[in-house]
Amino acid sequence: MLDPRLLRSLIAIADARSFVHAAVRLNMTQSTISQQLARLEETVGQILIDRTARPVAPTAEGERLLGYARRILALQQEAEAMLGDPAGTTSIRIGVPEDIVGAEMAKVFGDFAKRHREIRLDVTAGLSRDLTRRYRSGEFDIVIVKEAEVGADCRATFPEPMAWFESAKAQGKWPNPIPLVAFPLGGLYREAMFERIEHEQRRWYIAFSGSSLHNVLVGVEAGLGLSLLPRSATVGYRVRPYSAFGTEPSMVISLYAWENAGPVSELIERMSTVLAARLDKPGISRRQKGRR
């Protein structure tokens, strides 16, 4: 391995064309810089500086090594700067349902990252049941999930009004069996939807299965069938409530976190604010829940 200190001496001598001036530049004695050059020449087995030239100059071998020496020192400086910068050295792992990661939540993440350069946010979107399982197994530090009942250890919870929706262009009654637009297996709304249809003693079939909330909404918009959806998620889509099934009980959006101190506490508060504004309802904190 080439010693960076010896390479620095070679570069200084080649640039200054003088042992004396190179020693001054590196704040060394002339004998020290001469010794360092000699050690480097011994290491590579080549004469790198022509000492008989006036002024002294690199040999052909020295010229070849100089390019590498400059690159090695530049990389060393870059590595030292990187290691001295704490940016991204700590991670907060967050799990959220796909429709929660909107512009406002993304802005929360962006503002937080600017204020805390040492923290890297690792955000994963997915289905609530899978997110819950992964949170309980320790894969996430913070998780937002949709669920029918609130867990005792949640930090905040918000009601999510639900309703049945059909295409805004739908005409007449739906046939029996009723075509449904559903989420994939494991989707929370999917099972609630099947339970309600069976409670109504109606037959049904899956006419369209979407892998995301957007895909499901597009399927409903296109008139492929009915679907049970959060009211807040339908804004901007050409769908309307299907009143024949009446009202649906709200689900809840719950925020869980293993810690609640320091930057994590700040992030939880900002995320909760976005959820409250999204649903236009105040959240219930863990402390408030204990008094209910």
Beta strands, then each sheet from edge to edge (+ up, - down):
strand 1: 49-50
strand 2: 57-58
strand 3: 90-97
strand 4: 119-126
strand 5: 142-147
strand 6: 156-160
strand 7: 162-167
strand 8: 178-182
strand 9: 204-209
strand 10: 227-230
strand 11: 239-241
strand 12: 251-257
strand 13: 284-285
sheet 1: 1+ 2-
sheet 2: 4+ 3+ 5+ 12- 6+ 13-
sheet 3: 10+ 7- 11+
sheet 4: 8+ 9+
end
